[in-house]
Amino acid sequence: MQNESWILPDGIEEVLPPEAALVERRRRQLLDLFASWGYDYVIPPFVEFLDALLTGTGSDLDLQTFKLTDQLSGRTLGIRADITPQAARMDAHNIGRDEPTRLCYLGSVLHTRSDGFAGSRSPLQIGAELYGHAGVESDVEILRLMMQTLELTGLEEVYLDLGHVGIYRGLAQQAGLSESQERALFDALQRKALPEVAELLADFQVDAEVAAMLAALGELNGDVTLLSRARHLLKAADQSVQQALDYLQRMADQIAIWLPQLPIHFDLAELRGYHFHTGVVFAAFVPGSGREIARGGRYDQIGKVFGRARPATGFSTDLKTLIRLGNSADVPQPEAIFAPWSDDPALAAEVERLRVAGQRVISGLPGQQGGAQEMGCIQELRLSDGQWRLVRL
């Protein structure tokens, strides 16, 4: 039987050189970008008690979370599947500011199943969250920062999907749907299964006017002109739905000012993160990738369970996906210098000088196979007239 001890689980990948070096460079660039916008870096724990990890997040994240037993306490632990709720807890429970708080993070998460980012179950999640402001302006700030993140990693031709979970939530409430009915209709709308939506509405005996508005959601997608059509088709909807449409219009107006070249596609049946988000939701796509490459939106009041309800908005993405899809040509590859094996103090001093100056110096080892060129070096330190000098190969 063939030895398969080296095989990794499906969706779990290792990052080898030189990609790992590129990941690290992008990590530094992105955290510097976030810092320039005033976002403070936090490092939440990789493992927590399950009840604390999942508090306020809904069943979706529960299904994505690996569980294990703590040998010290006997309690159930969870391996984080999303850093966003951890950041919300840190804002509510640990930081406690009254003014807006901006946090950013980067770390591995683990999923029981792929959530869409390149089929990976171990994304390197990077994101930013803004707490303490409930207006369109903070959503637009997060959106602008997300677009700069994608631009920095070399992604081009990005377009945006924009929706608002309050529209479906308001109509479902107006229809008087039970929790199970709301969940079944939500699933059908997400799949754009319009005949199934019609059948469910008939089975649930929803008022004809409200049923027509719910059914219309599956076809309400398009450019910004869609909002006018939505107002007409949803004119009998409750006030919460009208407010959500107003919010989307204000978002569109602000995006036209700050990101005038960004193509926007509105989809009123787009309900990603429905059980977590409370307002506007958005996702970024690029041609050739059928899955979103970044996503975000508003998730107000999640901090309530930690003793401090706050408005909240943010975005996240997988750094490994951005690197796979982006253009790395602008990232210079490090040039290496080869130093032969020697116990000459002068050579050791020169190697140290070069490293302090930021050069990459690889020391040879006695009896090793391969020399400077085989080890990817473009220069070599050679002894000439009693001095160690750099020679280009």
C-alpha beads as a LAMMPS data file, in Angstrom:
LAMMPS data file: protein, C-alpha beads

393 atoms
392 bonds

1 atom types
1 bond types

-500.0 500.0 xlo xhi
-500.0 500.0 ylo yhi
-500.0 500.0 zlo zhi

Masses

1 110.0

Atoms # bond

1 1 1 0.000 0.000 0.000
2 1 1 1.323 3.410 -1.005
3 1 1 2.292 5.689 1.876
4 1 1 -0.193 8.585 1.891
5 1 1 0.868 10.209 5.143
6 1 1 1.818 13.399 3.295
7 1 1 -1.631 13.962 1.769
8 1 1 -3.546 16.957 3.143
9 1 1 -7.315 16.978 3.794
10 1 1 -9.512 18.362 1.009
11 1 1 -9.558 22.152 1.064
12 1 1 -6.494 22.410 3.321
13 1 1 -3.411 23.704 1.552
14 1 1 0.163 24.566 2.350
15 1 1 1.878 27.679 1.006
16 1 1 5.362 27.109 -0.387
17 1 1 8.087 29.501 -1.543
18 1 1 8.011 31.824 -3.353
19 1 1 4.238 32.261 -2.843
20 1 1 4.647 32.315 0.936
21 1 1 7.063 35.237 0.613
22 1 1 4.514 37.030 -1.579
23 1 1 1.799 36.385 1.010
24 1 1 3.984 37.975 3.661
25 1 1 4.777 41.036 1.517
26 1 1 1.089 41.574 0.742
27 1 1 0.229 41.112 4.405
28 1 1 2.596 43.911 5.383
29 1 1 1.358 46.192 2.601
30 1 1 -2.297 45.657 3.481
31 1 1 -1.855 46.153 7.215
32 1 1 0.068 49.338 6.445
33 1 1 -2.817 50.411 4.197
34 1 1 -5.355 49.781 6.953
35 1 1 -3.188 51.635 9.462
36 1 1 -3.059 54.638 7.129
37 1 1 -6.882 54.776 7.350
38 1 1 -6.761 54.612 11.163
39 1 1 -7.561 50.920 11.622
40 1 1 -5.899 49.301 14.630
41 1 1 -4.542 45.772 14.273
42 1 1 -5.920 43.070 16.594
43 1 1 -5.024 39.373 16.960
44 1 1 -7.998 37.343 18.266
45 1 1 -7.421 33.781 19.534
46 1 1 -7.550 30.847 17.109
47 1 1 -9.526 28.680 19.574
48 1 1 -12.209 29.756 22.062
49 1 1 -14.954 28.247 24.162
50 1 1 -17.702 27.416 21.700
51 1 1 -20.483 29.342 23.411
52 1 1 -18.398 32.537 23.399
53 1 1 -17.238 32.000 19.819
54 1 1 -20.729 31.560 18.371
55 1 1 -22.719 33.965 20.551
56 1 1 -24.930 36.126 18.356
57 1 1 -23.725 34.696 15.026
58 1 1 -26.553 32.323 14.052
59 1 1 -26.583 28.733 12.850
60 1 1 -24.594 29.333 9.636
61 1 1 -21.318 29.832 11.484
62 1 1 -22.097 26.974 13.864
63 1 1 -22.182 24.533 10.940
64 1 1 -18.844 25.859 9.671
65 1 1 -17.073 25.522 13.021
66 1 1 -14.859 22.598 14.022
67 1 1 -15.484 21.514 17.620
68 1 1 -13.240 19.761 20.124
69 1 1 -13.075 19.140 23.870
70 1 1 -10.764 21.138 26.117
71 1 1 -8.697 18.648 28.124
72 1 1 -8.283 21.174 30.961
73 1 1 -11.858 22.315 31.530
74 1 1 -13.894 19.620 29.822
75 1 1 -15.807 22.301 27.926
76 1 1 -16.372 22.358 24.179
77 1 1 -14.003 24.538 22.166
78 1 1 -14.448 25.900 18.680
79 1 1 -11.810 26.688 16.070
80 1 1 -12.733 30.060 14.631
81 1 1 -14.435 30.036 11.236
82 1 1 -14.716 33.837 11.031
83 1 1 -12.761 36.579 12.775
84 1 1 -15.476 39.235 12.410
85 1 1 -17.527 38.205 15.499
86 1 1 -14.322 38.070 17.553
87 1 1 -13.499 41.629 16.543
88 1 1 -17.039 42.709 17.491
89 1 1 -16.587 41.172 20.935
90 1 1 -13.257 42.950 21.376
91 1 1 -14.898 46.271 20.529
92 1 1 -17.850 45.707 22.843
93 1 1 -16.203 43.968 25.774
94 1 1 -12.514 44.903 25.799
95 1 1 -12.107 48.296 24.109
96 1 1 -15.293 50.088 25.151
97 1 1 -14.873 53.406 23.369
98 1 1 -17.799 55.766 22.771
99 1 1 -16.312 57.192 19.588
100 1 1 -16.085 55.168 16.345
101 1 1 -13.598 52.291 16.589
102 1 1 -11.712 50.928 13.596
103 1 1 -10.161 47.454 13.823
104 1 1 -8.359 45.258 11.307
105 1 1 -7.035 41.712 11.438
106 1 1 -5.332 38.980 9.475
107 1 1 -5.267 35.313 10.439
108 1 1 -6.110 31.762 9.467
109 1 1 -9.649 30.465 9.902
110 1 1 -10.880 26.906 9.503
111 1 1 -14.138 25.745 7.912
112 1 1 -15.839 22.372 8.045
113 1 1 -16.780 22.977 4.400
114 1 1 -15.658 25.409 1.748
115 1 1 -17.476 28.744 2.011
116 1 1 -16.711 29.864 -1.527
117 1 1 -13.289 31.525 -1.393
118 1 1 -11.422 29.442 -4.001
119 1 1 -12.759 26.220 -2.504
120 1 1 -10.449 26.534 0.495
121 1 1 -11.370 25.393 3.989
122 1 1 -8.439 27.276 5.494
123 1 1 -8.617 30.870 4.206
124 1 1 -6.171 33.498 5.385
125 1 1 -8.840 35.988 6.374
126 1 1 -8.017 39.664 6.233
127 1 1 -10.520 42.383 6.940
128 1 1 -11.525 45.642 8.561
129 1 1 -14.427 46.564 10.820
130 1 1 -15.864 49.952 11.804
131 1 1 -17.936 50.218 14.998
132 1 1 -19.984 53.063 16.430
133 1 1 -21.463 54.708 13.308
134 1 1 -24.813 53.835 11.728
135 1 1 -24.784 55.918 8.549
136 1 1 -24.135 55.305 4.872
137 1 1 -20.802 57.098 5.222
138 1 1 -19.228 54.301 7.290
139 1 1 -20.477 51.640 4.862
140 1 1 -18.956 53.601 1.999
141 1 1 -15.667 53.989 3.878
142 1 1 -15.482 50.217 4.332
143 1 1 -16.356 49.713 0.682
144 1 1 -13.641 52.145 -0.429
145 1 1 -11.099 50.383 1.771
146 1 1 -12.127 47.020 0.314
147 1 1 -11.613 48.356 -3.214
148 1 1 -8.171 49.724 -2.305
149 1 1 -7.324 46.304 -0.882
150 1 1 -8.216 44.644 -4.181
151 1 1 -6.338 47.297 -6.153
152 1 1 -3.196 46.877 -4.051
153 1 1 -3.138 43.134 -4.754
154 1 1 -3.291 43.757 -8.505
155 1 1 -6.917 42.853 -9.212
156 1 1 -8.508 44.571 -12.176
157 1 1 -12.010 44.778 -13.693
158 1 1 -13.685 44.378 -10.319
159 1 1 -17.449 44.779 -10.164
160 1 1 -19.741 45.009 -7.151
161 1 1 -22.919 43.180 -6.167
162 1 1 -25.042 45.276 -3.800
163 1 1 -28.139 44.320 -1.812
164 1 1 -29.961 44.912 1.459
165 1 1 -31.204 42.106 3.706
166 1 1 -33.778 44.453 5.271
167 1 1 -35.911 44.258 2.128
168 1 1 -36.556 40.516 2.344
169 1 1 -36.697 40.610 6.141
170 1 1 -39.335 43.361 6.077
171 1 1 -41.469 41.609 3.456
172 1 1 -41.239 38.280 5.308
173 1 1 -42.454 39.992 8.456
174 1 1 -45.233 41.723 6.548
175 1 1 -46.281 38.322 5.158
176 1 1 -46.432 36.863 8.652
177 1 1 -44.089 33.992 7.789
178 1 1 -43.004 31.598 10.500
179 1 1 -39.305 30.987 11.042
180 1 1 -39.361 27.749 9.043
181 1 1 -41.365 29.340 6.228
182 1 1 -39.002 32.300 6.072
183 1 1 -36.041 29.909 5.897
184 1 1 -37.584 27.819 3.085
185 1 1 -38.457 30.879 1.016
186 1 1 -35.006 32.359 1.665
187 1 1 -33.374 29.210 0.290
188 1 1 -35.485 29.267 -2.872
189 1 1 -34.799 32.962 -3.483
190 1 1 -31.063 32.452 -3.077
191 1 1 -31.189 29.792 -5.793
192 1 1 -33.373 32.058 -7.977
193 1 1 -35.835 29.147 -8.168
194 1 1 -38.789 31.356 -9.108
195 1 1 -41.364 28.560 -9.750
196 1 1 -40.520 27.120 -6.329
197 1 1 -40.908 30.593 -4.777
198 1 1 -44.398 30.868 -6.281
199 1 1 -45.355 27.412 -4.991
200 1 1 -44.124 28.178 -1.482
201 1 1 -46.023 31.482 -1.351
202 1 1 -49.200 29.687 -2.405
203 1 1 -48.654 26.926 0.159
204 1 1 -48.062 29.511 2.893
205 1 1 -51.300 31.327 1.906
206 1 1 -49.557 34.679 1.849
207 1 1 -51.690 37.720 1.061
208 1 1 -51.685 38.179 -2.724
209 1 1 -50.219 41.701 -2.654
210 1 1 -47.376 40.737 -0.326
211 1 1 -46.790 37.485 -2.220
212 1 1 -46.395 39.444 -5.461
213 1 1 -43.742 41.648 -3.853
214 1 1 -41.834 38.665 -2.467
215 1 1 -41.954 36.914 -5.828
216 1 1 -40.698 40.084 -7.538
217 1 1 -37.472 40.031 -5.518
218 1 1 -36.125 37.174 -7.643
219 1 1 -36.203 39.386 -10.740
220 1 1 -35.197 42.694 -9.165
221 1 1 -31.568 42.839 -10.241
222 1 1 -29.681 45.149 -12.567
223 1 1 -27.984 48.547 -12.638
224 1 1 -28.893 51.595 -10.568
225 1 1 -32.100 52.157 -12.578
226 1 1 -33.409 49.055 -10.834
227 1 1 -34.078 51.093 -7.695
228 1 1 -36.813 53.114 -9.404
229 1 1 -38.481 49.913 -10.636
230 1 1 -38.199 48.419 -7.155
231 1 1 -39.943 51.420 -5.622
232 1 1 -42.856 50.901 -8.004
233 1 1 -43.144 47.145 -7.482
234 1 1 -42.701 47.384 -3.709
235 1 1 -44.797 50.493 -3.116
236 1 1 -47.156 48.573 -0.806
237 1 1 -44.296 47.337 1.380
238 1 1 -43.925 48.377 5.014
239 1 1 -41.820 51.340 6.100
240 1 1 -38.765 49.217 6.874
241 1 1 -38.586 48.122 3.222
242 1 1 -38.931 51.709 1.995
243 1 1 -36.122 52.748 4.347
244 1 1 -33.909 49.978 2.983
245 1 1 -34.527 51.180 -0.583
246 1 1 -33.697 54.735 0.502
247 1 1 -30.465 53.449 2.033
248 1 1 -29.469 51.688 -1.185
249 1 1 -30.125 54.886 -3.134
250 1 1 -27.902 56.876 -0.763
251 1 1 -25.220 54.195 -1.134
252 1 1 -25.455 54.472 -4.916
253 1 1 -25.148 58.267 -4.731
254 1 1 -22.062 58.074 -2.503
255 1 1 -20.417 55.370 -4.614
256 1 1 -20.901 57.572 -7.677
257 1 1 -18.895 60.273 -5.885
258 1 1 -16.113 58.176 -4.354
259 1 1 -15.844 55.282 -6.831
260 1 1 -17.285 56.616 -10.084
261 1 1 -15.629 53.949 -12.259
262 1 1 -16.858 50.995 -10.195
263 1 1 -19.521 48.908 -11.988
264 1 1 -22.404 48.128 -9.611
265 1 1 -25.003 45.389 -9.936
266 1 1 -27.990 45.590 -7.589
267 1 1 -29.684 42.361 -6.525
268 1 1 -32.572 42.592 -4.072
269 1 1 -32.654 38.804 -3.639
270 1 1 -28.970 38.741 -2.671
271 1 1 -29.107 37.580 0.931
272 1 1 -25.576 36.410 1.714
273 1 1 -25.009 36.426 5.429
274 1 1 -28.744 36.906 6.016
275 1 1 -28.668 35.529 9.558
276 1 1 -25.697 37.718 10.484
277 1 1 -26.117 40.950 8.526
278 1 1 -28.748 43.562 9.321
279 1 1 -28.559 45.990 6.413
280 1 1 -26.616 46.617 3.230
281 1 1 -24.524 43.698 1.929
282 1 1 -21.965 43.725 -0.873
283 1 1 -19.572 41.396 -2.655
284 1 1 -16.777 41.923 -5.189
285 1 1 -16.282 39.762 -8.282
286 1 1 -13.768 39.626 -11.119
287 1 1 -14.193 38.108 -14.613
288 1 1 -13.318 34.443 -14.776
289 1 1 -14.084 33.776 -11.117
290 1 1 -17.559 32.514 -10.402
291 1 1 -17.205 33.140 -6.688
292 1 1 -16.968 36.389 -4.776
293 1 1 -13.451 37.485 -3.919
294 1 1 -14.405 39.822 -1.063
295 1 1 -17.591 40.526 0.852
296 1 1 -18.962 42.755 3.551
297 1 1 -21.884 44.685 4.910
298 1 1 -23.626 45.992 7.988
299 1 1 -24.187 43.848 11.081
300 1 1 -25.492 46.196 13.776
301 1 1 -26.041 45.191 17.394
302 1 1 -23.920 42.003 17.429
303 1 1 -22.086 43.460 20.414
304 1 1 -25.334 43.469 22.441
305 1 1 -24.722 39.922 23.684
306 1 1 -21.361 41.100 25.039
307 1 1 -23.015 43.913 26.968
308 1 1 -22.652 46.777 24.484
309 1 1 -24.743 47.116 21.332
310 1 1 -23.007 49.129 18.618
311 1 1 -23.594 49.821 14.933
312 1 1 -21.085 47.834 12.889
313 1 1 -19.943 47.452 9.305
314 1 1 -16.970 45.709 7.735
315 1 1 -15.510 43.538 5.008
316 1 1 -13.262 40.499 4.727
317 1 1 -11.476 38.486 2.072
318 1 1 -9.003 35.641 1.694
319 1 1 -5.461 36.871 1.104
320 1 1 -4.455 33.634 -0.642
321 1 1 -7.308 34.059 -3.130
322 1 1 -6.305 37.659 -3.865
323 1 1 -2.729 36.575 -4.553
324 1 1 -3.851 33.710 -6.778
325 1 1 -6.052 36.008 -8.878
326 1 1 -4.041 39.225 -8.663
327 1 1 -1.026 40.555 -10.491
328 1 1 2.225 39.927 -8.631
329 1 1 4.441 41.502 -11.288
330 1 1 4.804 44.669 -9.214
331 1 1 6.287 42.738 -6.299
332 1 1 10.089 42.602 -6.687
333 1 1 11.673 39.217 -6.154
334 1 1 14.521 39.350 -3.611
335 1 1 18.005 39.063 -5.086
336 1 1 20.246 36.690 -3.161
337 1 1 23.993 36.744 -2.538
338 1 1 25.975 33.548 -1.988
339 1 1 28.690 33.451 0.666
340 1 1 31.063 30.439 0.547
341 1 1 31.793 28.516 3.728
342 1 1 34.687 30.095 5.605
343 1 1 35.622 30.875 9.188
344 1 1 37.297 34.096 8.072
345 1 1 36.103 36.874 10.444
346 1 1 36.324 39.348 7.565
347 1 1 33.767 37.307 5.586
348 1 1 31.475 37.056 8.613
349 1 1 31.686 40.831 9.070
350 1 1 30.856 41.479 5.404
351 1 1 27.904 39.088 5.501
352 1 1 26.581 40.826 8.606
353 1 1 27.005 44.248 6.975
354 1 1 25.056 43.145 3.901
355 1 1 22.234 41.639 5.960
356 1 1 21.910 44.758 8.107
357 1 1 21.671 46.739 4.865
358 1 1 18.691 44.608 3.863
359 1 1 20.415 42.177 1.509
360 1 1 19.562 38.488 1.368
361 1 1 22.737 36.460 1.959
362 1 1 22.796 32.659 1.821
363 1 1 25.775 30.975 3.437
364 1 1 27.182 27.845 1.856
365 1 1 27.706 24.745 3.973
366 1 1 30.667 22.356 3.877
367 1 1 30.125 19.520 1.396
368 1 1 26.758 20.755 0.158
369 1 1 25.514 19.937 -3.324
370 1 1 25.093 22.907 -5.646
371 1 1 26.587 26.343 -5.438
372 1 1 25.529 29.943 -5.903
373 1 1 23.561 29.565 -9.141
374 1 1 21.821 26.370 -8.058
375 1 1 20.650 28.178 -4.919
376 1 1 19.155 31.036 -6.926
377 1 1 21.829 33.624 -6.160
378 1 1 22.782 36.312 -8.648
379 1 1 25.897 37.496 -6.807
380 1 1 28.666 35.792 -4.878
381 1 1 31.164 36.964 -2.304
382 1 1 34.702 36.133 -3.447
383 1 1 38.061 36.831 -1.863
384 1 1 40.144 39.189 -4.023
385 1 1 43.350 40.935 -2.954
386 1 1 42.613 40.124 0.653
387 1 1 39.060 41.562 0.562
388 1 1 35.654 39.939 0.148
389 1 1 33.982 41.493 -2.879
390 1 1 30.636 40.999 -4.601
391 1 1 30.803 39.405 -8.058
392 1 1 27.742 39.246 -10.288
393 1 1 27.191 35.786 -11.776

Bonds

1 1 1 2
2 1 2 3
3 1 3 4
4 1 4 5
5 1 5 6
6 1 6 7
7 1 7 8
8 1 8 9
9 1 9 10
10 1 10 11
11 1 11 12
12 1 12 13
13 1 13 14
14 1 14 15
15 1 15 16
16 1 16 17
17 1 17 18
18 1 18 19
19 1 19 20
20 1 20 21
21 1 21 22
22 1 22 23
23 1 23 24
24 1 24 25
25 1 25 26
26 1 26 27
27 1 27 28
28 1 28 29
29 1 29 30
30 1 30 31
31 1 31 32
32 1 32 33
33 1 33 34
34 1 34 35
35 1 35 36
36 1 36 37
37 1 37 38
38 1 38 39
39 1 39 40
40 1 40 41
41 1 41 42
42 1 42 43
43 1 43 44
44 1 44 45
45 1 45 46
46 1 46 47
47 1 47 48
48 1 48 49
49 1 49 50
50 1 50 51
51 1 51 52
52 1 52 53
53 1 53 54
54 1 54 55
55 1 55 56
56 1 56 57
57 1 57 58
58 1 58 59
59 1 59 60
60 1 60 61
61 1 61 62
62 1 62 63
63 1 63 64
64 1 64 65
65 1 65 66
66 1 66 67
67 1 67 68
68 1 68 69
69 1 69 70
70 1 70 71
71 1 71 72
72 1 72 73
73 1 73 74
74 1 74 75
75 1 75 76
76 1 76 77
77 1 77 78
78 1 78 79
79 1 79 80
80 1 80 81
81 1 81 82
82 1 82 83
83 1 83 84
84 1 84 85
85 1 85 86
86 1 86 87
87 1 87 88
88 1 88 89
89 1 89 90
90 1 90 91
91 1 91 92
92 1 92 93
93 1 93 94
94 1 94 95
95 1 95 96
96 1 96 97
97 1 97 98
98 1 98 99
99 1 99 100
100 1 100 101
101 1 101 102
102 1 102 103
103 1 103 104
104 1 104 105
105 1 105 106
106 1 106 107
107 1 107 108
108 1 108 109
109 1 109 110
110 1 110 111
111 1 111 112
112 1 112 113
113 1 113 114
114 1 114 115
115 1 115 116
116 1 116 117
117 1 117 118
118 1 118 119
119 1 119 120
120 1 120 121
121 1 121 122
122 1 122 123
123 1 123 124
124 1 124 125
125 1 125 126
126 1 126 127
127 1 127 128
128 1 128 129
129 1 129 130
130 1 130 131
131 1 131 132
132 1 132 133
133 1 133 134
134 1 134 135
135 1 135 136
136 1 136 137
137 1 137 138
138 1 138 139
139 1 139 140
140 1 140 141
141 1 141 142
142 1 142 143
143 1 143 144
144 1 144 145
145 1 145 146
146 1 146 147
147 1 147 148
148 1 148 149
149 1 149 150
150 1 150 151
151 1 151 152
152 1 152 153
153 1 153 154
154 1 154 155
155 1 155 156
156 1 156 157
157 1 157 158
158 1 158 159
159 1 159 160
160 1 160 161
161 1 161 162
162 1 162 163
163 1 163 164
164 1 164 165
165 1 165 166
166 1 166 167
167 1 167 168
168 1 168 169
169 1 169 170
170 1 170 171
171 1 171 172
172 1 172 173
173 1 173 174
174 1 174 175
175 1 175 176
176 1 176 177
177 1 177 178
178 1 178 179
179 1 179 180
180 1 180 181
181 1 181 182
182 1 182 183
183 1 183 184
184 1 184 185
185 1 185 186
186 1 186 187
187 1 187 188
188 1 188 189
189 1 189 190
190 1 190 191
191 1 191 192
192 1 192 193
193 1 193 194
194 1 194 195
195 1 195 196
196 1 196 197
197 1 197 198
198 1 198 199
199 1 199 200
200 1 200 201
201 1 201 202
202 1 202 203
203 1 203 204
204 1 204 205
205 1 205 206
206 1 206 207
207 1 207 208
208 1 208 209
209 1 209 210
210 1 210 211
211 1 211 212
212 1 212 213
213 1 213 214
214 1 214 215
215 1 215 216
216 1 216 217
217 1 217 218
218 1 218 219
219 1 219 220
220 1 220 221
221 1 221 222
222 1 222 223
223 1 223 224
224 1 224 225
225 1 225 226
226 1 226 227
227 1 227 228
228 1 228 229
229 1 229 230
230 1 230 231
231 1 231 232
232 1 232 233
233 1 233 234
234 1 234 235
235 1 235 236
236 1 236 237
237 1 237 238
238 1 238 239
239 1 239 240
240 1 240 241
241 1 241 242
242 1 242 243
243 1 243 244
244 1 244 245
245 1 245 246
246 1 246 247
247 1 247 248
248 1 248 249
249 1 249 250
250 1 250 251
251 1 251 252
252 1 252 253
253 1 253 254
254 1 254 255
255 1 255 256
256 1 256 257
257 1 257 258
258 1 258 259
259 1 259 260
260 1 260 261
261 1 261 262
262 1 262 263
263 1 263 264
264 1 264 265
265 1 265 266
266 1 266 267
267 1 267 268
268 1 268 269
269 1 269 270
270 1 270 271
271 1 271 272
272 1 272 273
273 1 273 274
274 1 274 275
275 1 275 276
276 1 276 277
277 1 277 278
278 1 278 279
279 1 279 280
280 1 280 281
281 1 281 282
282 1 282 283
283 1 283 284
284 1 284 285
285 1 285 286
286 1 286 287
287 1 287 288
288 1 288 289
289 1 289 290
290 1 290 291
291 1 291 292
292 1 292 293
293 1 293 294
294 1 294 295
295 1 295 296
296 1 296 297
297 1 297 298
298 1 298 299
299 1 299 300
300 1 300 301
301 1 301 302
302 1 302 303
303 1 303 304
304 1 304 305
305 1 305 306
306 1 306 307
307 1 307 308
308 1 308 309
309 1 309 310
310 1 310 311
311 1 311 312
312 1 312 313
313 1 313 314
314 1 314 315
315 1 315 316
316 1 316 317
317 1 317 318
318 1 318 319
319 1 319 320
320 1 320 321
321 1 321 322
322 1 322 323
323 1 323 324
324 1 324 325
325 1 325 326
326 1 326 327
327 1 327 328
328 1 328 329
329 1 329 330
330 1 330 331
331 1 331 332
332 1 332 333
333 1 333 334
334 1 334 335
335 1 335 336
336 1 336 337
337 1 337 338
338 1 338 339
339 1 339 340
340 1 340 341
341 1 341 342
342 1 342 343
343 1 343 344
344 1 344 345
345 1 345 346
346 1 346 347
347 1 347 348
348 1 348 349
349 1 349 350
350 1 350 351
351 1 351 352
352 1 352 353
353 1 353 354
354 1 354 355
355 1 355 356
356 1 356 357
357 1 357 358
358 1 358 359
359 1 359 360
360 1 360 361
361 1 361 362
362 1 362 363
363 1 363 364
364 1 364 365
365 1 365 366
366 1 366 367
367 1 367 368
368 1 368 369
369 1 369 370
370 1 370 371
371 1 371 372
372 1 372 373
373 1 373 374
374 1 374 375
375 1 375 376
376 1 376 377
377 1 377 378
378 1 378 379
379 1 379 380
380 1 380 381
381 1 381 382
382 1 382 383
383 1 383 384
384 1 384 385
385 1 385 386
386 1 386 387
387 1 387 388
388 1 388 389
389 1 389 390
390 1 390 391
391 1 391 392
392 1 392 393
